[in-house]
């Protein structure tokens, strides 16, 4: 998203100098199409890792790109803040996309993405039967998604966080509700699949990161909305996960949880690693209150008769962090958003 405002001349000169080099300009163009790792860029540009890392370091220092870690890998994307973000977008708008070198880079990047998509699809297909078996036990996913959209409301969110993002579906579903989205997951295979999905739908405002749901790499009070879709039942300590979600919520921010109501399907624990067999409305409401949130909504979505005797009820909960007090300043929120990179 374009960055507005005016900037000091030294910031502008630094950014322009960093971009004024052929390889760094090519890197900017590639990152404008989606986040890439250092390894990705070495393959696309046919240059050594030390050389690519040096270029990325200069671009990052100038504020043109931003870096985040995923395990032992480092990913980069075009900055969307301060002078770097504004200049990166302006510079990229001047480049001729038909340029021979630029076109070749794009072809290589597309080929690399297709390879990743194929690998991710193989992983997904190997688990599809398991997921289909569980989905068949509850109300249609489309209905659950529609209920999530309605529960969150239409307020525009500067930052939406999806915990246990899986395939990245929630980031895609709610794309028209946020300026920036971040999905966290511990599974590298699922992150690869989510990244592939987001790339296919050209959702550049969303990123996925490797992260622990109990210890998010985000500052306090930074997110306008946090979603936990079918995540709690995998956790040994759901209350702590809710406390961590509440920590990153800004005043007035909303936490949306979708999970199962109590059931006795032990095979889900034995075969699918479900740690908890559903939750009562009171359980989640109490965890929200203990985390400083005010419960605003609880809804049960019963399955159809066709689901059979092992049917599952899906429950939704919405909690809200109390609105800002007089001493909670806008500059503090702005700083928190800038730190959430």
BADO-727567 format. One record per atom (N, C-alpha, C, CB): x, y, z. Coordinates in steps of 0.2 Angstrom, whole numbers, plus 5000, padded with zeros to 4 digits. Glycine has a CB too. Example, Ala and Ser with C-alpha at 12.3 -4.5 7.8 and 13.67 -1.06 7.14 Angstrom:
<kefis>
506649725039/506249785039/506649845039/505749785045/506449895035/506849955036/506450005039/507049975029/
</kefis>
This chain:
<kefis>
500449945000/500050005000/500450065000/499550005006/500350114996/500750174995/500850215002/500450224990/501350245003/501550275009/501450355008/502250255012/501050385012/501050455011/501450495015/500250485012/501550565014/501950605018/502550635014/502150565024/502950675018/503550705015/504150675019/503550785015/504750685016/505250655020/505950695019/505450585017/506350685024/507050725024/507450705018/507450705030/507750755015/508150745009/508650695009/508450815007/508950685015/509550635016/509250565016/509850635023/508550555018/508250485018/508150475010/507550485021/507950525006/507750514999/508350494996/507450574996/508950534997/509550514993/509850444995/510050574995/509750425001/510050355003/509650304999/509950345011/508950314999/508550264996/508650264988/507850284997/508750324985/508950324978/509550294976/508850394975/510050304980/510750274979/510750194980/511250304985/510350174985/510250104985/509950064979/509850084992/509450104976/509050074971/509450084964/508450104970/509950124964/510250144958/510850094956/510550214958/510650034955/511149984953/510749924950/511549954960/510949894944/510549854941/510349794944/510949824935/510749754948/510549704952/509949714957/511049664955/510149774961/509649794966/508949814963/509949854970/508949844957/508349864954/507949794952/508449904948/508349744950/508049684948/507749654954/508549634944/508049654960/507849624966/507149664968/508349634971/507149724968/506549764970/505949744965/506649834969/506049734959/505549714954/505249644956/505749714947/505749594958/505549534960/505149534966/506149484960/505349564971/505049574978/504349604977/505549604983/504349654973/503649684972/503149634970/503749734966/503249574967/502849524965/502649474971/503049494959/503049484976/502949434982/503549424986/502649364979/503549394992/504149384996/504549334993/503949375003/505149334994/505649284992/506149274997/505949304985/506449214997/507049205001/507749224998/507049135004/508249225002/508949234999/509049184994/509449235004/508949124995/509049064991/508649074984/508848994994/508049094985/507649104979/507949154974/506949134981/508149204977/508449264973/509149234970/508649324977/509549194973/510149174970/509949124964/510549134975/509449084965/509249044959/508949084953/508748994961/508549134955/508249174949/508749214946/507749224952/509249244950/509749294947/510349264945/509849354952/510449204947/511149164945/511749204948/511149154938/511649224954/512249254958/512349224964/512049334959/512949234967/513149194973/512749224979/513849204974/512649184984/512249204990/512649264994/512249144995/513249264994/513549324997/513449394994/514349314998/513449384987/513249444983/512549464984/513449434976/512149424984/511349434984/511249464991/510949374983/511549434996/511549455003/511749525004/511849415008/512249545001/512549615001/512049664998/513249614997/511749644992/511349694989/510649694994/511049664982/510449644997/509849645001/510049695007/509649575003/510649685010/510849725016/510749795014/511549705018/511049815008/510949885007/510249915005/511449905000/509849875002/509149885001/508749895008/508849834997/508949845012/508549855019/508849915023/508749785023/509449925023/509749985027/509450055024/510449995026/509250055017/508950115014/508150115015/509150115007/507950055018/507150055019/506750035013/506950125022/507050015008/506749995002/506449925003/507149994996/506749875007/506449815008/506549795015/506849755004/506149745017/506149725024/506249645025/505449745028/506549625030/506749555031/506449525037/507549555032/506249465036/506049425042/506249355042/505249425043/506349325047/506649255047/506049205048/507149245053/506249145045/505749085045/506249025046/505349075039/506349015053/506848955054/507548985053/506648895051/507948945049/508548965047/508549005040/509048905046/508049015037/507949055031/507749125033/507449025026/507949175028/507749245028/507349265022/508349295029/506749295023/506349315018/506349385017/505649285018/506149415011/506149485010/505549505006/506849515007/505349565008/504749595004/504849675003/504049575007/504549704998/504649774997/504349805003/504249794990/504649855006/504349895011/503749925010/504949945014/503349935015/502649975014/502650025019/502049925015/503250055021/503250105026/503750155025/503250075033/503650215027/504150265027/504450285020/504850245031/504950315019/505250335013/505350285008/505850385014/505650225011/505850165007/505250145003/506150115011/504650135007/504050105003/503850154998/503550095008/503750214999/503550264994/503950264988/503550334997/504650264989/505050264983/505150204979/505750284986/505050144983/505050084980/504550074975/505050024985/503950094977/503350094972/503450144967/502650114976/503650204968/503750254963/504250234958/503950324966/504850204960/505350174955/505050124951/505950154959/504750074954/504450014951/503950034945/504149964955/503650094946/503150114942/503450144935/502650164945/504050154936/504450184930/504750134925/504950234932/504850064928/505250014924/504749984919/505449964929/505049974913/504749944907/504749864909/505149964901/504149844909/504049774911/504249724905/503349754913/504349754899/504549714893/505249714892/504149744887/505649744897/506349744896/506549664896/506649784902/507049654892/507249584891/507549554898/507849574886/507949584901/508249554907/507649554913/508749604910/507249604913/506649594918/506249544916/506349664918/506049534910/505649484908/505849414909/505449484900/506549404908/506849344910/506849324917/507649344907/506949374921/506949364929/506249344931/507149434932/505749374928/505049364929/504849284927/504549404926/505149264922/505049194919/505349144924/505349184912/505949164927/506249114931/505949114938/507049144932/505649174940/505349174946/504649134946/505149254948/504349144940/503649104939/503849034939/503349124933/504349014936/504548944936/504648914943/505148924931/505048954947/505248934954/504548924958/505748984957/504148974957/503448974961/503048914959/503049034959/503148894952/502748834950/503048774953/502748824942/503648764954/503948714957/503748704965/504748714957/503748764968/503548764975/502848744976/503648834978/502448774971/501648754971/501548684970/501348794966/501948644966/501948574965/502048534971/502348554959/502648554974/502848524981/502348534986/503548554983/502048594986/501548604992/500948564990/501348684992/500748564984/500148524982/500148454983/499948534974/500848424983/500948354984/500848344992/501648334982/501048394996/500948385003/500248395005/501348445007/499848435002/499148445003/498748385001/498848504999/498948354995/498548294993/498648234997/498748284986/499248235000/499448175005/499048175011/500148175006/498748235013/498448245019/497648255018/498648305023/497448265011/496848285010/496248245012/496748295002/496448175012/495948125014/495748135021/496148055013/496248145025/496148155033/495748225034/496848165036/495948275030/495548335031/494848335029/495848395028/494748295023/494048285021/493648245026/494048255014/493948195029/493548155034/493348195040/494048095036/493748245042/493548285047/492948345045/494148325050/493148365039/492648415037/491948385036/492848445030/491948325034/491248295033/490848285039/491348225030/491148295045/490848285051/490448355054/491348265057/490648405051/490348465053/489948515048/490848515057/489648565049/489348605045/489848635039/489048675048/489548645033/489948665027/490448715029/489548675022/491048715027/491548765028/491348835025/492248745025/491048835020/490748895017/490348935022/490348885011/489948895026/489448925031/489848955037/488948875033/490348915038/490848935044/491149005042/491348885046/491449005036/491849065033/491349125033/492149045027/490749115031/490249165031/490149195038/489649145027/490049155042/489949175049/490549205052/489749105054/491149185050/491749225053/491749295050/492349185050/491649305043/491549365040/491049415044/491449365033/490449385045/489949425048/490149445055/489349385048/490449395059/490649415066/491149465067/490849345069/491649465062/492149515063/491949585061/492749495058/491449595057/491249655055/491649685049/491249705061/491349745047/491649775041/492249825042/491149805037/492349845049/492849895050/493549875047/492949895058/493849925044/494449915041/495049895046/494649965036/495449845045/495949835050/496649855047/495949755052/497049895051/497649905048/498149845048/498049955053/498049795053/498349735054/497949685056/499049745058/497849625052/497549565054/498049515055/496949545049/497949475060/498449415062/498049355062/498849425069/498249305058/497949235058/498449185061/497849215051/498249165067/498649115071/498449045069/498549125078/498949005067/498848935064/498648945057/498448895069/498948985053/498649005047/498548945042/499049055043/498948885043/498748825039/498848845031/498148805040/498348835027/498348855020/498348925018/497848815017/498248965023/498249045022/497549065020/498649065017/497049015021/496349025018/496049085022/495948965019/496149095028/495849155032/496149215029/495949145040/496749225028/497049285025/496749305018/497849275024/496549245014/496249255008/495549275009/496249195004/495149245013/494449255015/494349335017/494249215020/494749355021/494649425024/495049475021/494849425031/495349465015/495749505011/495549575010/495949485005/494849585010/494549655009/494449695015/493949645005/494649655021/494549695027/495149725030/494249635032/495749705028/496349735031/496849765026/496749675034/497249805029/497749845025/498449795024/497949905028/498549755030/499049715030/498849645034/499749745033/499049595032/498949525035/499549485037/498449485032/499549455042/500149415044/499849345047/500649445049/500049295044/499849225046/500449185049/499549185041/500349155055/500849125059/500749045059/500949145066/501249005058/501148935058/501848905060/500848905052/501848845063/502448805065/502648765060/502348775072/502148745055/502348695050/502648725044/501748655048/503248715042/503548735036/503248715030/504348715036/502948655030/502648625024/501948665023/502448555025/501648685028/500948725028/501148795026/500548725034/501648825028/501848885026/502048895019/502548915030/502348845016/502548835009/501848835005/502948775007/501348795008/500748795004/500348865004/500348735007/500348895010/500048955011/500349005007/500048975018/501049015007/501349055002/501249044995/502149055004/501148984993/500948974986/500248994985/501048894985/499748984989/499049004988/499049084988/498648984994/499349114992/499349194992/499649214986/499749214998/500149184983/500549204977/500049204971/501149174976/499649144971/499249134966/498649184965/498949064966/498449204971/497849254971/498149324971/497349244977/498849334971/499149394970/498949444976/498949434964/499049414982/498849444989/499449474992/498449404993/499749524989/500449554991/500349584998/500649604987/499749595001/499749635007/499749585013/499049665008/499749515011/499849465016/500449425016/499249415016/500749415022/501349375023/501249315028/501949415025/501649265027/501549215032/502249205035/501349145029/502249185041/502949175045/502849115050/503049245049/503449085051/503549035055/503549065062/504248995054/503149045067/503049075073/502649025078/502749135073/502849035085/502549005090/501949045092/503048995096/501349005093/500749035095/500749065102/500148995094/501149035106/501249055113/501749115114/501448995117/502149125109/502649185109/502749215103/503349155112/502249255101/502249285094/502849345094/501549325093/503149345088/503649395087/503249465085/504149375082/502849485089/502449555087/502449595094/501749535085/502449655093/502449705099/501749705102/502649775097/501749725108/501049735111/500549785107/501149765118/499949765108/499449815105/499549835098/499349875110/499649795094/499749805087/499249785082/500449775085/498849735083/498349705079/497649735080/498349635079/497349745075/496649765075/496149705075/496349805069/496349645073/496049585073/496449525073/495549575067/496349475077/496649415077/496149355076/497049405084/496349305072/495849255071/496249185073/495649245063/495849145076/496149075077/495549025075/496249065085/495649005069/495148955066/495448885066/495148975058/495048845070/495148775071/495848765073/495048735065/496048795078/496748795081/496748775088/497048865080/496348795092/496348785100/496348715101/495748815103/495948675098/495948605100/496648565099/495348565096/497048595095/497748565095/498248585100/498048585088/498048625105/498448655109/498348625116/498348735110/498948615120/498948595127/498748645132/499648565129/498848715130/498648765134/498248825130/499348795137/497648805129/497248855125/497248925129/496548835124/497248925135/497148995139/497749035138/497048975146/498349005137/498949045136/498949075129/499549005137/498749035124/498649055117/498249115117/498448995113/497649115120/497149175120/497549235124/496549155124/497849225129/498249275132/498749305128/498549255139/499049265124/499549295119/499249335113/500049235116/498649305111/498249345106/498049405109/497649295104/497749405115/497549475118/498149525119/497249455125/498749495120/499349545121/499449585115/499949505123/499349555109/499549595103/498949635100/499749545097/498349625103/497749665101/497749735103/497149635104/497649785099/497649855100/496949865104/497649895094/496949925108/496249935111/495749945105/496350005114/495149905107/494649905102/494649845097/494549965098/495249815098/495349755093/494949695095/496149735093/494849645090/494449595091/494749525090/493849595086/494649475094/494849405093/494249365091/495149385100/494349335086/493849285083/494149215084/493649305076/493749175087/493949105088/493349055085/494049085095/493549005081/493148955078/493448895080/493048965070/493048855083/493248785085/492648745086/493748795091/492748685089/492248635090/491948645097/492448565089/491248625098/490948625104/491148555107/490148625103/491048545113/491248475116/490948415113/490948475124/491348365112/491148305109/491548245112/491248305101/491348185110/491748125112/492048085107/491248085116/492248115102/492548075096/493348065098/492448115089/493448015101/494148005104/494647985098/494147945108/494347965092/494847955087/495148015084/494447915081/494848075085/495148135083/495748145088/494648195084/495748125094/496348135098/496848085096/496148125106/496648025095/497147965094/497447975087/496747905095/497047995082/497247985075/497448055072/496747955071/497248115075/497348175072/497648225076/496648205069/497848205082/498248245087/497848305090/498848275083/497148295090/496748345094/496948335101/496048335092/497148385104/497348385111/496648395116/497848435113/496248435113/495548445117/494948425112/495548515119/494448395116/493848375112/493348425113/493648305115/493448485110/493048545110/493048585116/492348515109/492648635116/492548685122/491848705123/493048745120/491748715129/491048745131/491048825130/490848725138/490548855129/490548925129/490848965135/489748955128/490648935141/490948965147/491748965147/490648935153/492048905145/492748895145/493048955141/492948835142/492848965135/493249015131/493049085133/492949005124/492449095135/492249165138/492649175144/491549165140/492749125149/493249145155/493949155153/493149085159/494149115148/494849125146/494949195143/495049075140/494449215139/494449285136/494449345142/493849295131/494049335147/494049385152/494649385156/493449365157/494949325157/495549325161/496149355157/495749245162/496049355150/496549385146/496449465145/496549355139/495949485148/495749555148/495249575142/496349595147/494949525139/494549545134/493749535136/494649485128/493349575132/492649565134/492249525129/492349645134/491949465131/491649425126/491049465123/491349365130/490949465116/490449495113/489949455109/490749545108/490149395108/489749345104/489949275105/489849365096/489449235105/489549165105/488949135101/489549135112/489149085096/488749065091/488848985090/488649095085/488348945090/488448875089/488148855082/488148825094/488548825078/488348805071/488248725071/488848835066/487648705072/487548635072/487548605065/486848615075/487848535065/487848505058/487248485056/488348445059/487148465049/486548445046/486448365048/486548445039/485848345047/485748275049/486148225045/484948265048/486348245039/486748205035/487448185037/486748235028/487648225042/488348215045/488348155049/488548275049/487748125051/487748065055/487848075062/488248015052/487948015066/487948015073/488648045076/487947945076/489148045072/489748075074/489848155072/490348035071/489348185071/489348255069/489648295074/488648275067/489948355072/490248405076/489948465076/491048405075/489848505081/489548575081/490148625081/489148585087/490148665077/490648725076/490448785080/490848745069/490848805085/490648865089/491148925087/490748845096/490848985087/491149045086/491149085093/490849085080/491749115094/491749165100/492049235097/492149135106/491849285099/492149355098/492249385104/491749395093/492949405105/493049445111/493349515109/493549415115/493349565113/493549635111/493949665117/492949675109/494549695115/494949725120/494649795121/495649735117/494549815128/494249875129/494549935125/494249895137/494149985123/494450045119/494950075123/493850085118/495350115119/495950155122/495750205127/496250185116/496150215132/496050265137/496450325135/496350245144/496350385138/496650445136/497450445135/496450495141/497750395139/498450395139/498750355134/498750385146/498350315130/498550275125/498550315118/498050205124/499150335116/499250385111/499250355104/499850425112/499050385099/499150365092/499850355090/498750415087/500350405092/501050385090/501250315093/501450445093/501050295099/501250235101/501050175097/500950225108/500350185094/500150135090/500450135083/499350145089/500650185081/501050195075/501750155075/501150265072/502050175081/502650135082/502650065082/503050165089/502050035086/501949965086/501849935079/501349955091/501449965075/501349945068/502049945064/500849985064/502449995065/503149995062/503549935064/503450055062/503449915070/503949865073/503649795071/503949865081/503049795069/502749725067/502949705060/501949725067/503649695059/503849675052/504249615053/504349735050/
</kefis>
